Amino acid sequence: MDNASTPGGDPPKFNNLFCWEPIWFKVEDELFCVPRSGFTAASDLVFTDAFQLPSGTAELEAGRDKSHPIDLPDLKKVDFESLLKVMYPIPSMFIAKEGIKLDLKKEEWMSVLKLTTIWKMDKLRNHAIECLSKTDLAMSAMEKLQLAKEYRVGGWFKEGIKALVQKSPLEVDDLGALVGWDCAAHIFAIREHDAKRPHHCAEGNGVQWLRFQTIRCASCKTTEPLYKTTSQNCRYCGIGSAITDLTFTYGGGTPGSELVLGWSSIICVRDQCRQYALHNANVVCTSCKVNASSTGQIRVYIEPTVDMLIEKYFGDEIKQY
């Protein structure tokens, strides 16, 4: 670029914002020419590494003009064009009646995500993820989980699993083929656990959930259940097996942890009852021999939430995203 001096004065300076050095690319059968600064600023990779340029004279010539374009043989021009729309938007693409808005289709944002992940363009990648997460570009649970694994998007991974846990029906063969059998087995384990959750114990409403056989003695640290049966008739409504999976309301309870509470906190799971359910007469701990009914307290395990189970099974993988 000519930097000739003006008559009788100092040579003009290059403007920091609007004085661009062009760079040429060849993708499939088309040439693209854009400001070089967009790529050098957007990626954490060294420019020569991002495009696998040769060293020496060939590196200096690469992309300088249409006769020496940087050839990107592994890319599709539709993907590259979608990325350039975000990096170098023109007014007709983003100025609308409702204000400034870069309006790309879902497939175009997917192309942006693909290339910004490859070239470590973190800010543009995060923007693509944000746009793809909007409701008007909604993805199915299976698609979200697949893309989360492919492009390392932790938020999509958790959202996809939660959606699949609640999805009915869910084909095990389809899921196994998509995410692998280990991942599929963990998803079905979470799904089975959540299916047993009483509907009035929905996450976030303050009603905790516990299983009958996790009721233990509060006077010692035994892991043995206080009751030797797998279920019990409710003492109030008398319905058999009504308290196989019990619920109780307790503001201090933390899912996935043990808690000591009073007998009267245990509530029948049936909607028609919802009363104090346990028979507590002469219930003796087999470990410490204390009559638990005399203490007025029991130790229980509060069932974990779906989010906690996702963290248990997939936490290490999500941290890598």
C-alpha positions in Angstrom: 0.0 0.0 0.0 1.4 3.4 -1.0 2.4 5.6 1.9 3.6 8.6 -0.2 4.1 11.9 1.6 1.9 14.9 0.9 3.6 17.9 -0.8 5.5 19.9 1.9 4.5 17.6 4.8 5.1 14.4 6.6 4.0 11.1 5.1 0.4 10.2 6.0 -0.2 7.6 8.8 -2.1 4.4 8.4 -5.5 4.6 10.2 -5.6 2.0 13.0 -9.2 0.9 12.2 -9.7 1.4 8.5 -6.5 0.6 6.7 -6.7 -3.1 5.8 -4.3 -5.4 4.3 -6.2 -8.0 2.2 -5.8 -11.7 2.4 -7.0 -14.2 -0.2 -8.4 -17.7 0.4 -9.4 -20.5 -2.0 -12.2 -22.8 -0.8 -13.4 -25.4 -3.2 -13.8 -23.5 -6.5 -14.1 -20.0 -5.2 -11.8 -17.2 -4.1 -12.5 -15.0 -1.0 -10.8 -11.7 -0.2 -11.1 -10.1 3.3 -9.0 -8.0 5.7 -6.2 -10.0 7.2 -6.6 -8.3 10.6 -9.9 -10.1 11.2 -8.2 -13.5 11.4 -5.1 -12.4 13.3 -7.2 -10.7 15.9 -9.9 -13.4 16.3 -7.8 -16.5 16.8 -5.5 -17.5 19.6 -3.5 -19.5 17.1 -0.5 -18.2 15.3 -1.7 -17.3 11.8 0.7 -19.8 10.1 -0.5 -22.6 12.5 -4.2 -21.9 11.9 -3.9 -22.4 8.2 -0.9 -24.7 8.1 1.2 -22.4 6.0 4.6 -23.4 4.7 7.6 -21.6 6.0 10.0 -19.3 4.2 9.2 -17.4 1.0 6.0 -19.4 0.4 4.7 -18.2 3.8 5.2 -14.6 2.8 3.4 -15.0 -0.5 0.5 -17.0 0.8 -2.7 -15.0 0.6 -1.1 -11.8 -0.6 -3.1 -11.7 -3.9 -5.5 -13.8 -6.0 -2.6 -15.5 -7.7 -1.3 -16.8 -4.3 -4.5 -17.6 -2.2 -4.3 -19.7 0.9 -5.9 -23.0 -0.1 -8.2 -24.6 2.4 -9.0 -27.9 0.8 -10.7 -29.5 3.8 -13.4 -26.8 4.1 -16.7 -26.3 2.4 -17.3 -22.9 1.0 -20.8 -22.7 2.7 -19.1 -23.1 6.1 -16.4 -20.5 5.3 -18.9 -18.0 3.9 -21.0 -18.3 7.1 -18.0 -17.5 9.2 -17.1 -14.5 7.1 -20.7 -13.2 7.5 -20.0 -12.9 11.2 -16.5 -11.7 11.0 -17.2 -9.1 8.3 -20.9 -8.3 8.3 -22.2 -5.8 5.7 -25.0 -3.3 6.6 -27.7 -5.2 4.7 -27.1 -8.3 6.8 -27.5 -6.7 10.3 -29.4 -3.4 10.2 -33.1 -4.2 10.6 -36.2 -2.3 11.8 -35.8 -3.6 15.3 -32.2 -2.5 15.5 -28.8 -4.1 14.8 -29.2 -7.9 14.5 -27.0 -10.4 12.7 -29.5 -12.7 11.2 -28.1 -16.0 10.2 -29.9 -19.3 9.7 -29.3 -22.2 12.1 -27.1 -24.1 9.6 -25.0 -21.0 9.1 -24.4 -20.6 12.9 -23.4 -24.2 13.0 -20.8 -23.5 10.4 -19.5 -20.6 12.4 -19.3 -22.8 15.5 -17.5 -25.5 13.6 -14.7 -23.2 12.2 -14.3 -21.0 15.3 -13.8 -24.2 17.3 -11.1 -25.4 14.9 -9.3 -22.1 14.8 -9.8 -21.2 18.5 -11.7 -18.0 17.9 -13.2 -18.0 21.4 -15.2 -14.8 21.3 -16.9 -15.7 18.0 -17.4 -19.3 19.2 -19.1 -18.1 22.4 -21.3 -15.8 20.3 -22.3 -18.7 18.0 -23.2 -20.9 21.0 -25.3 -18.1 22.5 -27.2 -17.6 19.2 -27.7 -21.3 18.7 -29.1 -21.6 22.2 -31.9 -19.2 21.5 -35.4 -20.7 21.4 -36.0 -19.7 17.7 -33.1 -21.9 16.7 -34.0 -24.7 19.1 -32.3 -28.1 18.8 -33.7 -31.5 19.7 -32.3 -33.1 22.8 -30.4 -35.7 20.8 -29.0 -33.1 18.5 -27.9 -30.9 21.4 -26.1 -33.8 23.1 -24.4 -34.9 19.9 -23.2 -31.3 19.1 -22.1 -30.8 22.7 -19.8 -33.8 22.5 -18.5 -32.8 19.0 -17.8 -29.1 19.8 -17.2 -29.4 23.6 -20.2 -27.3 24.9 -20.7 -28.2 28.5 -24.0 -26.3 28.8 -25.6 -28.1 25.9 -24.4 -31.4 27.3 -26.2 -30.9 30.6 -29.3 -29.5 28.9 -29.4 -32.5 26.4 -29.2 -35.1 29.1 -31.9 -33.4 31.2 -34.2 -33.3 28.2 -33.5 -37.0 27.4 -34.2 -38.0 31.0 -37.6 -36.4 30.7 -38.2 -37.6 27.1 -40.8 -40.4 26.5 -40.2 -42.7 24.8 -36.5 -43.0 24.4 -35.0 -45.6 22.1 -31.9 -47.2 23.6 -30.4 -48.3 20.3 -30.6 -44.7 18.9 -29.1 -43.2 22.0 -26.3 -45.8 22.2 -25.4 -45.3 18.6 -25.3 -41.5 19.1 -23.4 -41.1 22.4 -21.8 -44.5 23.1 -23.1 -47.3 25.4 -21.4 -46.1 28.6 -23.0 -42.7 28.3 -26.4 -44.2 27.3 -26.3 -46.5 30.4 -25.7 -43.5 32.7 -28.5 -41.5 31.0 -30.9 -44.4 31.5 -29.8 -44.8 35.2 -30.7 -41.1 35.8 -33.9 -41.5 33.8 -35.0 -44.5 36.0 -34.1 -42.7 39.2 -36.1 -39.6 38.1 -39.1 -41.7 37.0 -39.6 -42.8 40.6 -39.6 -39.3 41.9 -43.2 -38.4 43.2 -44.6 -35.6 41.0 -45.1 -33.3 44.0 -41.4 -33.7 44.7 -40.4 -31.7 41.6 -37.0 -30.1 41.8 -37.0 -26.6 43.3 -40.4 -26.7 45.1 -38.9 -27.4 48.6 -40.4 -30.9 48.9 -37.6 -33.5 49.3 -37.7 -37.2 48.5 -36.4 -40.2 50.4 -36.7 -44.0 50.1 -38.1 -46.1 52.8 -35.0 -48.3 53.1 -32.7 -45.3 53.6 -34.3 -44.5 57.0 -31.6 -45.3 59.6 -31.0 -44.9 63.3 -30.2 -41.4 64.5 -28.3 -42.6 67.6 -25.5 -44.3 65.7 -23.7 -44.2 62.3 -24.9 -47.6 61.1 -25.6 -47.9 57.4 -28.2 -50.6 58.0 -31.9 -49.6 57.4 -34.0 -49.1 60.6 -36.9 -51.1 59.1 -36.3 -54.6 57.8 -39.2 -54.6 55.4 -39.1 -53.0 51.9 -42.3 -51.0 52.4 -44.9 -50.2 55.1 -48.6 -49.4 55.2 -49.3 -45.8 56.0 -50.4 -45.4 59.6 -53.0 -42.8 58.7 -54.6 -44.1 55.4 -53.6 -47.8 55.8 -52.8 -48.2 52.1 -50.3 -51.0 51.6 -46.8 -50.1 50.2 -47.8 -46.5 50.2 -44.5 -45.5 51.8 -42.0 -47.5 49.7 -40.8 -44.1 48.4 -41.6 -41.4 51.0 -41.6 -37.7 50.9 -41.2 -35.0 53.5 -41.0 -31.3 53.7 -38.1 -29.8 55.4 -36.5 -26.5 54.5 -33.0 -27.4 55.7 -32.6 -30.5 53.7 -29.9 -30.8 51.0 -30.4 -33.4 48.2 -27.7 -36.0 48.1 -27.0 -35.8 51.8 -28.1 -37.3 55.2 -30.3 -35.5 57.6 -31.6 -36.1 61.1 -35.3 -35.2 61.6 -38.4 -36.1 63.6 -40.6 -39.0 62.9 -43.5 -36.7 62.1 -41.7 -35.2 59.2 -42.3 -38.3 57.1 -45.3 -37.8 54.9 -47.3 -40.4 53.0 -46.6 -40.2 49.3 -50.3 -40.6 48.2 -52.0 -37.3 47.2 -55.2 -38.4 48.9 -53.4 -38.7 52.2 -50.2 -36.7 52.7 -50.3 -37.3 56.4 -47.7 -38.5 59.1 -47.1 -42.0 57.8 -44.6 -44.0 59.9 -45.3 -46.6 62.5 -42.7 -45.9 65.1 -43.6 -48.2 68.0 -40.8 -50.4 69.3 -38.5 -49.9 66.3 -35.1 -51.0 67.6 -31.8 -50.4 65.9 -30.0 -53.7 65.2 -26.6 -52.1 65.6 -26.8 -50.0 68.8 -29.9 -51.6 70.3 -31.5 -48.2 70.9 -35.3 -48.0 70.6 -35.5 -45.4 67.9 -39.1 -44.5 68.7 -37.9 -43.3 72.2 -35.6 -40.7 70.7 -38.2 -39.2 68.4 -35.6 -38.9 65.6 -34.4 -40.8 62.6 -31.6 -40.4 60.1 -32.5 -40.3 56.4 -30.8 -39.9 53.0 -32.4 -37.3 50.7 -32.4 -38.5 47.1 -30.2 -36.5 44.8 -31.5 -34.2 42.0 -31.0 -34.8 38.3 -28.4 -32.1 38.2 -26.4 -33.9 40.9 -26.6 -37.2 39.1 -25.4 -35.6 35.9 -22.5 -34.2 37.9 -21.8 -37.6 39.4 -21.7 -39.5 36.1 -20.5 -36.8 33.7 -18.8 -34.1 35.8 -15.3 -35.0 34.7 -16.2 -35.0 31.0 -18.0 -31.7 31.3 -15.0 -30.1 32.9 -13.0 -30.9 29.8 -15.3 -28.9 27.6 
